[in-house]
Amino acid sequence: MSTEEQVREFGRVWAAAEERGDTEVLAGLATDGFRLVGPLGFVLDREQWLARYGDGGLVTEKLDWAEVEVRDFGGAAIAIGLHEQIATHRGDPVNGRFRATHVLVREDDRWRLAGIHLSPIGGLPPFASGGPRR
């Protein structure tokens, strides 16, 4: 199986575990040094990331991980895709659509998640052709 196929399968397992709130599976997917950079710039370490589901705080009803581009760097891979979620945190909606970068590293001959960076999806950047001018 190619790295791209392995990373795409990893993504399916990860998204399903998020939908179930399965912290046991998520813990097995993440490295000890895992970090998540949220869409507003906050940073969660591995324990904080797993604790999101503690006492029913986060409920992820649906998580789609699509339009994924995988780049293979040997012992590491970068997967950039579209992350769409329907979720609540302590009863408040936390739905979102993000461009997400997943950083994976190979440990003990399997892929592990070292980081996730979520960026909100907006319009064209101001420096892009056709973007707003100042």
GROMACS elastic network, one bead per residue, 0.5 to 0.9 nm:
[ bonds ]
;  ai    aj funct       b0    kb
    1     4     6  0.81732   500
    1     5     6  0.61234   500
    1     6     6  0.64730   500
    2     5     6  0.51787   500
    2     6     6  0.61923   500
    2     7     6  0.86125   500
    3     7     6  0.60167   500
    3     8     6  0.84503   500
    3    70     6  0.81699   500
    3    71     6  0.86288   500
    3    72     6  0.66793   500
    3    74     6  0.88095   500
    3    77     6  0.80819   500
    4     7     6  0.51948   500
    4     8     6  0.60775   500
    4     9     6  0.85654   500
    4    69     6  0.83668   500
    4    70     6  0.57293   500
    4    71     6  0.76174   500
    4    72     6  0.74721   500
    4    77     6  0.87351   500
    4    79     6  0.88455   500
    5     8     6  0.51241   500
    5     9     6  0.61467   500
    5    10     6  0.85123   500
    6     9     6  0.51663   500
    6    10     6  0.60838   500
    6    11     6  0.86243   500
    6   110     6  0.89956   500
    6   111     6  0.79699   500
    7    11     6  0.61339   500
    7    12     6  0.87098   500
    7    70     6  0.73456   500
    7    77     6  0.79121   500
    7    78     6  0.89580   500
    7    79     6  0.75922   500
    7   104     6  0.81783   500
    7   111     6  0.74497   500
    8    12     6  0.64203   500
    8    13     6  0.88415   500
    8    68     6  0.76991   500
    8    70     6  0.80794   500
    8    79     6  0.85080   500
    9    12     6  0.50570   500
    9    13     6  0.63551   500
    9    14     6  0.86034   500
   10    13     6  0.51746   500
   10    14     6  0.61122   500
   10    15     6  0.86429   500
   10    29     6  0.84273   500
   10   111     6  0.74950   500
   10   112     6  0.85566   500
   11    15     6  0.60424   500
   11    16     6  0.85035   500
   11    65     6  0.70814   500
   11    79     6  0.89967   500
   12    15     6  0.52514   500
   12    16     6  0.61596   500
   12    17     6  0.85929   500
   12    64     6  0.88496   500
   12    65     6  0.75817   500
   13    16     6  0.52558   500
   13    17     6  0.61776   500
   13    18     6  0.86929   500
   13    25     6  0.86245   500
   13    29     6  0.89229   500
   14    17     6  0.51535   500
   14    18     6  0.62443   500
   14    19     6  0.87404   500
   14    25     6  0.80204   500
   14    26     6  0.67643   500
   14    29     6  0.74095   500
   15    18     6  0.50692   500
   15    19     6  0.62727   500
   15    20     6  0.87394   500
   15    62     6  0.85462   500
   15    63     6  0.59500   500
   15    64     6  0.69755   500
   15    65     6  0.69672   500
   16    19     6  0.50686   500
   16    20     6  0.63062   500
   16    21     6  0.85392   500
   16    22     6  0.85304   500
   16    62     6  0.87017   500
   16    63     6  0.76691   500
   17    20     6  0.50769   500
   17    21     6  0.58917   500
   17    22     6  0.50203   500
   17    23     6  0.74649   500
   17    24     6  0.87250   500
   17    25     6  0.63533   500
   17    26     6  0.63654   500
   18    22     6  0.63755   500
   18    23     6  0.80285   500
   18    26     6  0.74726   500
   18    53     6  0.89680   500
   18    59     6  0.87033   500
   18    60     6  0.65230   500
   18    61     6  0.88555   500
   18    62     6  0.85138   500
   18    63     6  0.73549   500
   19    22     6  0.77774   500
   19    59     6  0.75723   500
   19    61     6  0.57632   500
   19    62     6  0.58484   500
   19    63     6  0.63509   500
   19    87     6  0.89467   500
   20    23     6  0.86537   500
   20    59     6  0.82554   500
   20    60     6  0.72764   500
   20    61     6  0.81249   500
   21    24     6  0.89010   500
   21    26     6  0.84539   500
   21    50     6  0.89979   500
   21    52     6  0.88345   500
   21    53     6  0.59123   500
   21    54     6  0.88570   500
   21    56     6  0.85970   500
   21    58     6  0.78338   500
   21    59     6  0.69560   500
   21    60     6  0.70472   500
   22    25     6  0.56338   500
   22    26     6  0.63011   500
   22    27     6  0.86699   500
   22    50     6  0.89854   500
   22    53     6  0.81425   500
   23    27     6  0.58018   500
   23    28     6  0.84564   500
   23    50     6  0.58529   500
   23    51     6  0.81001   500
   23    53     6  0.72859   500
   23    54     6  0.87007   500
   24    27     6  0.52204   500
   24    28     6  0.64457   500
   24    29     6  0.88759   500
   24    50     6  0.87824   500
   25    28     6  0.51259   500
   25    29     6  0.63723   500
   25    30     6  0.89773   500
   26    29     6  0.50537   500
   26    30     6  0.63839   500
   26    50     6  0.72549   500
   27    30     6  0.54341   500
   27    31     6  0.79530   500
   27    32     6  0.87491   500
   27    46     6  0.79646   500
   27    47     6  0.87063   500
   27    50     6  0.70394   500
   28    31     6  0.78708   500
   28   112     6  0.79493   500
   29   111     6  0.76826   500
   29   112     6  0.51413   500
   29   113     6  0.58590   500
   29   114     6  0.89442   500
   30    33     6  0.80719   500
   30    34     6  0.60474   500
   30    46     6  0.73446   500
   30   104     6  0.87925   500
   30   111     6  0.89444   500
   30   112     6  0.52621   500
   30   114     6  0.60848   500
   30   115     6  0.81521   500
   31    34     6  0.51638   500
   31    35     6  0.89530   500
   31    46     6  0.77699   500
   31   104     6  0.89433   500
   31   105     6  0.83927   500
   31   107     6  0.86025   500
   31   112     6  0.58663   500
   31   113     6  0.58664   500
   31   114     6  0.53717   500
   31   115     6  0.85090   500
   32    45     6  0.87776   500
   32    46     6  0.65977   500
   32    47     6  0.88622   500
   32   114     6  0.79774   500
   33    45     6  0.72792   500
   33    46     6  0.67550   500
   33   114     6  0.65395   500
   33   115     6  0.83911   500
   34    44     6  0.84361   500
   34    45     6  0.59647   500
   34    46     6  0.51156   500
   34    47     6  0.88651   500
   34    49     6  0.87565   500
   34   113     6  0.67704   500
   34   115     6  0.52328   500
   34   116     6  0.82474   500
   35    43     6  0.66678   500
   35    44     6  0.56541   500
   35    46     6  0.60904   500
   35    49     6  0.79802   500
   35   114     6  0.65609   500
   35   116     6  0.66133   500
   35   117     6  0.84083   500
   36    42     6  0.80856   500
   36    43     6  0.55431   500
   36    44     6  0.51151   500
   36    45     6  0.65607   500
   36    46     6  0.78939   500
   36    49     6  0.72234   500
   36   114     6  0.86263   500
   36   115     6  0.55024   500
   36   117     6  0.58070   500
   36   118     6  0.79225   500
   37    40     6  0.80885   500
   37    41     6  0.58976   500
   37    42     6  0.57083   500
   37    44     6  0.66281   500
   37   115     6  0.78896   500
   37   116     6  0.62436   500
   37   118     6  0.62243   500
   37   119     6  0.87126   500
   38    41     6  0.52226   500
   38    42     6  0.51875   500
   38    43     6  0.62134   500
   38    44     6  0.78217   500
   38   116     6  0.81411   500
   38   117     6  0.62523   500
   38   118     6  0.52823   500
   38   119     6  0.73794   500
   39    42     6  0.74129   500
   39    98     6  0.77009   500
   39   117     6  0.75865   500
   39   120     6  0.58296   500
   40   118     6  0.85328   500
   40   119     6  0.80302   500
   40   120     6  0.84142   500
   41   118     6  0.86879   500
   41   119     6  0.88489   500
   44    47     6  0.78016   500
   44    48     6  0.54249   500
   44    49     6  0.56016   500
   45    48     6  0.53267   500
   45    49     6  0.59966   500
   45    50     6  0.86450   500
   46    49     6  0.50493   500
   46    50     6  0.62176   500
   46    51     6  0.85502   500
   47    50     6  0.51854   500
   47    51     6  0.60342   500
   47    52     6  0.88895   500
   48    52     6  0.65490   500
   49    52     6  0.56654   500
   49    53     6  0.83445   500
   50    53     6  0.64226   500
   50    54     6  0.76167   500
   51    55     6  0.86204   500
   51    57     6  0.85741   500
   51    58     6  0.89782   500
   52    55     6  0.86008   500
   52    56     6  0.81957   500
   52    57     6  0.61867   500
   52    58     6  0.56164   500
   52    59     6  0.89088   500
   52    89     6  0.83078   500
   53    56     6  0.55036   500
   53    57     6  0.54140   500
   53    59     6  0.70122   500
   53    89     6  0.88289   500
   54    57     6  0.58503   500
   54    58     6  0.74940   500
   55    58     6  0.83540   500
   56    59     6  0.65333   500
   56    89     6  0.82702   500
   56    90     6  0.74864   500
   57    88     6  0.79408   500
   57    89     6  0.52796   500
   57    91     6  0.78280   500
   58    87     6  0.71397   500
   58    88     6  0.57838   500
   58    90     6  0.63903   500
   58    91     6  0.82576   500
   58    94     6  0.89889   500
   59    86     6  0.87044   500
   59    87     6  0.54835   500
   59    88     6  0.53127   500
   59    89     6  0.63547   500
   59    90     6  0.82477   500
   59    91     6  0.85307   500
   60    63     6  0.69757   500
   60    85     6  0.71408   500
   60    86     6  0.61326   500
   60    88     6  0.66087   500
   60    89     6  0.85992   500
   60    95     6  0.89906   500
   61    85     6  0.75843   500
   61    86     6  0.55336   500
   61    87     6  0.54651   500
   61    88     6  0.81648   500
   62    84     6  0.79330   500
   62    85     6  0.54924   500
   62    86     6  0.51159   500
   62    87     6  0.69601   500
   63    83     6  0.69858   500
   63    84     6  0.56682   500
   63    86     6  0.65844   500
   63    87     6  0.83772   500
   64    82     6  0.76370   500
   64    83     6  0.57349   500
   64    84     6  0.51609   500
   64    85     6  0.64370   500
   65    68     6  0.71937   500
   65    81     6  0.65028   500
   65    82     6  0.56539   500
   65    84     6  0.67606   500
   65    85     6  0.89179   500
   65   100     6  0.87675   500
   66    81     6  0.57373   500
   66    82     6  0.51551   500
   66    83     6  0.67300   500
   66    84     6  0.84054   500
   67    80     6  0.79700   500
   67    81     6  0.51163   500
   67    82     6  0.58133   500
   67    83     6  0.89378   500
   68    79     6  0.62001   500
   68    80     6  0.54225   500
   68    82     6  0.68295   500
   69    78     6  0.80835   500
   69    79     6  0.55265   500
   69    80     6  0.52759   500
   69    81     6  0.62355   500
   70    77     6  0.68420   500
   70    78     6  0.57645   500
   70    80     6  0.66201   500
   70    81     6  0.86812   500
   71    76     6  0.86701   500
   71    77     6  0.55535   500
   71    78     6  0.51809   500
   71    79     6  0.63758   500
   71    80     6  0.85331   500
   72    75     6  0.79941   500
   72    76     6  0.64668   500
   72    78     6  0.67361   500
   72    79     6  0.87768   500
   73    76     6  0.50366   500
   73    77     6  0.54622   500
   73    78     6  0.79022   500
   74    77     6  0.71814   500
   74   105     6  0.88532   500
   74   106     6  0.83799   500
   75   104     6  0.84801   500
   75   105     6  0.57608   500
   75   106     6  0.51775   500
   75   107     6  0.82443   500
   75   111     6  0.88876   500
   76   103     6  0.72883   500
   76   104     6  0.55456   500
   76   106     6  0.61146   500
   76   111     6  0.83884   500
   77   102     6  0.81834   500
   77   103     6  0.60554   500
   77   104     6  0.51282   500
   77   105     6  0.63782   500
   77   106     6  0.83924   500
   77   111     6  0.87731   500
   78   101     6  0.68309   500
   78   102     6  0.57834   500
   78   104     6  0.63149   500
   78   105     6  0.89091   500
   79   100     6  0.80467   500
   79   101     6  0.57050   500
   79   102     6  0.50759   500
   79   103     6  0.66076   500
   79   104     6  0.79114   500
   80    99     6  0.71228   500
   80   100     6  0.56452   500
   80   102     6  0.63464   500
   80   103     6  0.88588   500
   81    98     6  0.84162   500
   81    99     6  0.58456   500
   81   100     6  0.54550   500
   81   101     6  0.66459   500
   81   102     6  0.83719   500
   82    97     6  0.71881   500
   82    98     6  0.59307   500
   82   100     6  0.60257   500
   82   101     6  0.88630   500
   83    96     6  0.79218   500
   83    97     6  0.57887   500
   83    98     6  0.51177   500
   83    99     6  0.60927   500
   83   100     6  0.59884   500
   83   118     6  0.82165   500
   84    95     6  0.76669   500
   84    96     6  0.57255   500
   84    98     6  0.63297   500
   84    99     6  0.87438   500
   85    94     6  0.79712   500
   85    95     6  0.53603   500
   85    96     6  0.53861   500
   85    97     6  0.65557   500
   85    98     6  0.86902   500
   86    93     6  0.77908   500
   86    94     6  0.69548   500
   86    96     6  0.68323   500
   87    92     6  0.84002   500
   87    93     6  0.59764   500
   87    94     6  0.52947   500
   87    95     6  0.52967   500
   87    96     6  0.83116   500
   88    91     6  0.53693   500
   88    92     6  0.50896   500
   88    94     6  0.51219   500
   88    95     6  0.71758   500
   89    92     6  0.52217   500
   89    93     6  0.64373   500
   89    94     6  0.64076   500
   90    93     6  0.85215   500
   96   120     6  0.77513   500
   97   119     6  0.85864   500
   97   120     6  0.64062   500
   97   121     6  0.63918   500
   98   118     6  0.58464   500
   98   119     6  0.52451   500
   98   121     6  0.53168   500
   99   117     6  0.82850   500
   99   118     6  0.59450   500
   99   119     6  0.51736   500
   99   120     6  0.63270   500
   99   121     6  0.61705   500
  100   116     6  0.67685   500
  100   117     6  0.55968   500
  100   119     6  0.62500   500
  100   120     6  0.86803   500
  101   115     6  0.79771   500
  101   116     6  0.55820   500
  101   117     6  0.51472   500
  101   118     6  0.66485   500
  101   119     6  0.85157   500
  102   113     6  0.71148   500
  102   114     6  0.76969   500
  102   115     6  0.57564   500
  102   117     6  0.66602   500
  102   118     6  0.88900   500
  103   112     6  0.85517   500
  103   113     6  0.60666   500
  103   114     6  0.54511   500
  103   116     6  0.63339   500
  103   117     6  0.85711   500
  104   111     6  0.61289   500
  104   112     6  0.54166   500
  104   114     6  0.53996   500
  104   115     6  0.71041   500
  105   110     6  0.81833   500
  105   111     6  0.56039   500
  105   112     6  0.54300   500
  105   113     6  0.65159   500
  105   114     6  0.64811   500
  106   109     6  0.59473   500
  106   110     6  0.53308   500
  106   112     6  0.61602   500
  106   113     6  0.88865   500
  107   110     6  0.54571   500
  107   111     6  0.61980   500
  107   112     6  0.65766   500
  108   111     6  0.82618   500
  113   116     6  0.78179   500
  122   125     6  0.83410   500
  123   126     6  0.87897   500
  123   131     6  0.80669   500
  124   127     6  0.80725   500
  124   128     6  0.62637   500
  124   129     6  0.83255   500
  124   130     6  0.77916   500
  124   131     6  0.54906   500
  124   132     6  0.79789   500
  125   128     6  0.54653   500
  125   129     6  0.87250   500
  125   131     6  0.61533   500
  125   132     6  0.78961   500
  126   129     6  0.81669   500
  126   130     6  0.83703   500
  126   132     6  0.53482   500
  126   133     6  0.65694   500
  126   134     6  0.84521   500
  127   130     6  0.84942   500
  127   131     6  0.64254   500
  127   132     6  0.79989   500
  127   133     6  0.81661   500
  128   131     6  0.52457   500
  128   132     6  0.84044   500
  129   132     6  0.87714   500
  130   133     6  0.85405   500
